Amino acid sequence: MSLRGFQKGIVRAPQQIKAKFNIGEHTKDAVYIDSERRFQELETETKHLHDESKKYFDAINGMLTHQIEFSKAMTEIYKPISGRMSDPETLVVQGNPEGIRACEEYEAVVKDLQETLAPELEMIESRVIRPANELLDVIKVIRKTAVKREHKKLDYDRHRATLKKLQEKKDKTAKDEKAMWKAENDVEQSTQEFNYFNDLLKEELPRLFALEREFIQPLFQSFYYMQLNIFYTLHERMQQVDIGYFDLTLDVEEAFHKKRGDIQERAEALSIVRFKTSGQKRPPKYGGPRPGTAIEGRQNAGLLTAGPASSSSSTSTPGGAESVTAAAATPSKSAVVSSLRPTWQPRQTDVVENPPPPYSPAPVSPALGSPGTASLAVAAAAKSKPKPPPPPKPKPSRLSATPKVETVTALYDYAAQAEGDLSFRAGDVIEVVTRTANENEWWTGRLNGKSGQFPGNYVKLNP
């Protein structure tokens, strides 16, 4: 909008508000109002015809293109999945040659159909869409004239209201006389301009409506016969499709169920489609080593070497074997000393109270003459007694007394995923055998007489 047009818009704003709320006197022409209503309908319907014919043109082209791409996608699905060249046993043909051949034949039929319908679609473009677009261009020019007529009407009403106000003033001054003379000139000029555009539209719009009937009617007829020809061609070509892969004598739904068979039940029977998810993070199944495995590794390492008690005794006294034997003979004294020390030292009483896990591998006997011969002799003497051999893992003195049985409550259902796992349901109370401070690791527990490992983030500790 130019600066002059913006200034005129500001001047006309008060009169527009009055016309909108029907305040004051306003010029009304019943003949033009009826013509303007018909013109608006013509504008709307022409735009609708243009848009819908364009959509139909694009829809036919899009449908054929979609069918071609669909057949290509199905061909890729039917292609065999080749195995590794390094493993000849995996080179098993898993494709569908009949399906691939049917897709290729269908693609050829659709491409031929697309070439056949190309002239018909081009005719829609040239005889319907393009003429409708040209009519829209003409309507836009007429719409600009109607808008200008509306502006001239506002100026005409505005100048008439100003002149009437000055004429009704009783005591006129020289300034009022000058303003009234100017208002009379404005009214005369606005009257001429408004009458020109008003008479022009009242005279030309009925002619446009007559031409519109002669213009639109052939468009509708052409569009009808073009659609009829397109649908007839589609029906004839698709009716003649003779691909042995399809049984066209069956009903669509019946043929679908016959082709599908029991594939849905077989697919749903696969274990990979039957799983449960939970709100919390699932424990890693194939991640790092479990805590229990790390403990077993440390215990096995200790059993394969000389024990800490034998090594310390051999360094403190000249007679290593005799010192170890004496230390083993007085376990109660060692327990008292260990309980008084705030350090993490291994004790013989812990050996009795906490035997190693039953799944730990048996210790390997060292060669004769090695430094661990004395320690193995002590272990052999201990085996003859009801007390098990000492583990190498130290235990803090604060746990020397009999610990309280620790339990946890299951928050979710858990099914064993590997051998050695403990299955449970939400709400079950599990006795904790061993656990770590990290709840995202695997703990060991016992439920209904069965022991196993379970994820720590599936349970909560009981107070």
N, C-alpha and C positions, 0 to 999 in steps of 0.2 A: 504494500500500500504506500502511495506517495504521501508527501507531507500535506499536500492540498486535500487529498482524500481523507487523511486523518483529521484535519481541521473541520471538514464538512461533517464527518462522523460525530465529532464532539458537539457541533451546532445542532445536529438532528437528534441527539440523544434524548433531550427532554420530550420532544414530540413523539419519539418512539415509545417512551414510557407511557405517555398519555394514550397512545393508540393501543398499547398492550392492555391497559387497565380500563379502556373505553372512557376516558376522561375528556370532556370537551366535544367539539364537533369534528367529525371525520368524514371524508369523502368516500362514498360507497357506490360502486357500479355493479349492479346485479348481473349484467351481461358478461362483464369481464370476470367476475368472480366465478361464474359457471365455466367459462372458457379456461380459466386458470386451473380449476379443479380437474377438468378433463386433460389438460396438458400435463399436470402432475401425474395422473394415472398413466398417460402415455409414456412419460419418462421412466416411471417405475417398471412398467411391463417390458419396455424395450431393453432396459438394463437387465431385467430378469431373463429375457429371451437370450440375450448375448451370453450371460454367465452360464446358463444351463446348457446351451448348445456347445459352449467351450468345454464344459465339464463332460458332456457326452463324448465329444471328440477325444478328449484325454483319457476317458474311462475305457473306450474300446481299444485304443493303442496300448494303454497300461495293462489291460486284461491279457492281450496277446503276448506282450513282452513278459508278463508275469508267468504265463504258461510255459514259455520257452525257458525261462530261468528255473522254473520248477522242475522241468524235465532234466535240465542239466544237474540240478542238485540231487535228484533221485538217482541219476546215473553215477554220481560220485559216491552215493551211499551204497549202491549195489556193487561197486567195484570191489574186487577181492582185497583182503587185508594181507599183505605179504609179510612173511616172517623174516628172521635174520638170515643173511646169507651164510653166516658161520655155523648155523645150526640147521642142517637140511630137514630135520624132523618137523620144524615149524613151518616149512613151506607147504601149507595145506590150503587148497583152494577153498575160500570161504565166500566167494562172490555169488552173484545171481545172473548168469548169462542171459536167461530169458527176460529178466527184468530190465537189464541194460539194453537189450535189443528193442523191447517195447518202448522204453523211454526215447531211444533214438528215432524210432518210427513216429512216435507222437510228436517229437520236436520237429521232424520234417513236415508233418501234416500242418502244424500250427504256423510254421514259417511260410508254407505255401498259402495258407489262409490269410496271413498278414499281407502277403503280396497281392492277393486277389482283392482284399478290402481296401488297399491303399487308394485306388481311384475314388471309391465311394467316400472315404474319409476326407480326401482332398476336396471333393465336391461340397461336403458340409462346410469346410473351411471357406470355400470361395462363394457359396451361394447362401449361406446362413450367417456365419460368424462375421465375415467381412462386411456384408450389407448392414447388419445390425450395428456394427461398430461405426459405420458411416452415418447411420441415423442418429446415433448417440452424439456424434460430433455436431450435427445440425441442432439437436436439442440443447446442447450446451450453449450454443450461440443465442438461441431463443431465450434460454434461461437468463443470460446476461441482460438481454433487453427487458425481461420481466423485472429483474432486480432494479434496473435503472428507472423503470416506470414507478416502482415502489418508492424509490428515493425522491422522484419528482412529486409524487403524491404527498410525501411528508413535507417537502418544501412548500407546496401549495397550501396545505392545511396550516402550516406554521405561519406563513405570511398573511393568510386570511385572518388568523387569530390575532396577530399583531395589529393589523389594520382595524379590525373590529374594536379592539381595546382602545385604540387612539380615537376612533370615531365616537365612542361612548363617553369619552372624557369631556366634562362640561367646560371647565375653564382651561382653554388651550393657550399656551404660550407660543412665542415665535419658534422656540425649539420644538414644541409638539407639532406645530404646523409643518416644519421641515421634516420631522420624522414621519408624519402622516403622508407627506408627498413621496418620500422614499419608499414607504410601505406600499403605496398604491402602484408604484412602478414595479416593485418586487412581485406583487400579486399578479400584475398583468403578465410579466415575464414567466412566472412559474405556471400560470394558467395555460399559456401557449405551449410550454414544454410538456406539461402533464397531458394536455389534450392530444398532443402529437403522438406520444408513446402509447397512450391509452387507446386512441382510435386505431393506431397501427396494429396493435395486438388483437383488438376486437375484430379487425378486418382480416388479418392474416391467419390467426389461429384456426378458424373454421376451415380454411383452405388446407391447412396442414393436417387437420383431422381427416379430411376426405382423401388426401394423398396417403395418409398413414394406413387407411383401410386397404387401399390398393397396393401398398408396400408390404404390410405385415401379412396379409392373406397369402400371397405367393410364398412367403418365407415359411409359414406354417405348413403349407401343402408340400413344399419341397422337403422340408425336414421330416414330414411324416413318411413320404415315399422313400426317402433315403434310409430312414430307420427300418422300414419294411424290407428293403433290399438287403440291408446288412444282416438283419435277423434271419432272413430266408437263406442267405449264403452260409451263415453260421450253422443253421440247422441242417442244410444239405451236406455240407462238408463233414460235420461231426457225425451225421447219421451214416455216412459211408466209411467211417473209420473201421477198418477190419484188422484189428491187432489180436492175434491168437492168445495173447497173454490175458486178455480181459474176456469175461463171459457176459456179453451185453444182454443176454436173454433173462438174466436174474435181476431181481430187485436190487436197488443200490445197497440198502442195509443188509439184505441177505447175502449179497456177494462180499460185502465187507467182512461180516462175521465168518464166512466160509474161508476167506483168504487168511484171516487172522488166526483162526484155530485156537489153540490153547497157549499162544505165545505170551499172553498177559499173565496167566498163572505161572508159567515157567520163569518169566522175568521177575515176578514178585517173590518167587521161591529163592532167589539168589540172596545170599547173606549180606551182600554189600548194600542192598536196598532196605534192610531191616536193621535199623540201629536207633538208639535213643540219644537225645542231647539233653543237657542240663544247663541250669543257669550259671553254674560255676565252671571254672577251668578244669577240663578233664586231665587226669594224671597222664604223663607220657608213658606210652606202652613200649616204645623202642628208643627211649632216650638214654641218658647216662646210666651208670650202674646204680642199682638199688642200695639203700643203706645197709640192708642185711648182707648183701654180697660183699660190701666193703669190710664189714665186721668180720665175716668169715675169712676174708683174705688176710686180715691182720692176725687172726687167730692161727691160721695155717702157717703164716710166716714165723710166728713165735714157736710153734711146735716143731718146726724143722731145724731150729737152732738151739743152742744151749740156753736154758731158762735164765731169767734175770737173777733169781735167787742163787743159783749155782755159780753164776759168773761173779756176783758180788762176794760170795763166800770164798771163792777161790782166790780172789785178789786180796782179801783181808787176812787170811790165815794160810800158813804153808800147806796144810793138808786139806786140799779142796774137797775131796769126797767125804772125809770125816766131818768137815764143817757142815756140809749140806745135810748129812745124815742127822747131825745134832739139831740143826734148825728144823728139819722135818719132824723130829721127835717131840718138839715143844711148840705146837701150833698155838696154844692158848696165850703164851707169853708174847709171841709175835703179834697176835691180834691186839693185845692190850697196848703194845708199843705203837702199833700202826694207828689205833684209834686216838692216841694222844697227839700224834703228829698231824699238822694241817696240810700235809703234802700228799701227792697222789703216788703212793708207793704200793706195789703189789704185795698181797698177803696170802698166806696159805689157807686161812679160814674162808676167804672169798672163793677159793677153789672149790671148797666143799659145798658152799651155798649156791654158787652159780656155775653149774657145769656148762660146757660148750654146747652149741646147737647140735642136734643129732645128725644134721645133714652135712657137717664139716667133714672134709676128707681125713682119712687116718694119717697120722704123722709118719714120715719116712725115716727109717733108721739110718743114722749116719754111719760112715765107714769106721771100722775099728781103728783105734789109735787117734781119733779126732778129739778136739777139745770137748765135745758134747757127750762123751762116753759116760762120764760121771753123772750128768743130768739124766741120761736115759736109764741108768741104773736106779736112780731115785724114783723115776717114773714107773719102772717095773716093780719096785717094791711097793709103790702106792697102789698099783693095780691089784696086788694080792689082797689089799684091804678093801672094805666097802666104799672108801672115799675115791672119787675120780681124780685124774691128774689136774694140776693147776693150769689155768689159762694165762696167757701172757698179758692180756688187757688189764690194766690197773683199775681199781674201783675206789672212789672217794670214801673217806672214813665216815662221812655223814650217812652213808647208805649201808654201814656195816650191820645195822640191826635189820630185822625182818621187815621188808617194805610193805606198805599197805597196797592191797590189790587195787590197781587203777583201771577204771572202766570208761568207755566212751559210748555215746549214743549216735546211731547212724542218722544222718540228715537226708540221705537219698538212697535209692536202691542201687546196688552194685552187683553185677554178674561177673564171675571170674573170667578173665580174659586170657590167662595163661595158667599152666600147671603151677600149683603152689599158692594161687590167689584164694582169698576168702570171700565167699558170696554172702550177702546179707540184704535185708530189706530196711526201708526207712523206719526208724523207731526201735530197732534191735539194740540191745545193750551188749557191747563186746568187751571182753576182758583183754586188756592191753598186756602183751608179753614184753615187747620192746618197742620203743618209739624214739623219735628225735625231736629236737626243739622246732624244727621246720615242718609246718603242716602240709607243705607241698611235696613231701617225700613219702615213701612207703613205710608203713608201720606193720608190726607183727602182732596179731591178736588171736583170740580163741573164742569160738561161738559154738554152742551145742556140742562141745567135745572135739571140735575140728579146729585146727590151727592153720593159719595162712597169713599172707600179706594183703594189705588193703591200702588205698590212698588216704592220707591223713586229712585231706581237705573235704572228704565225704562225711566226716564225723565231727562231733564236738566233745570236749572233755567234760566229764561229770565232776562236780565239786566233791 
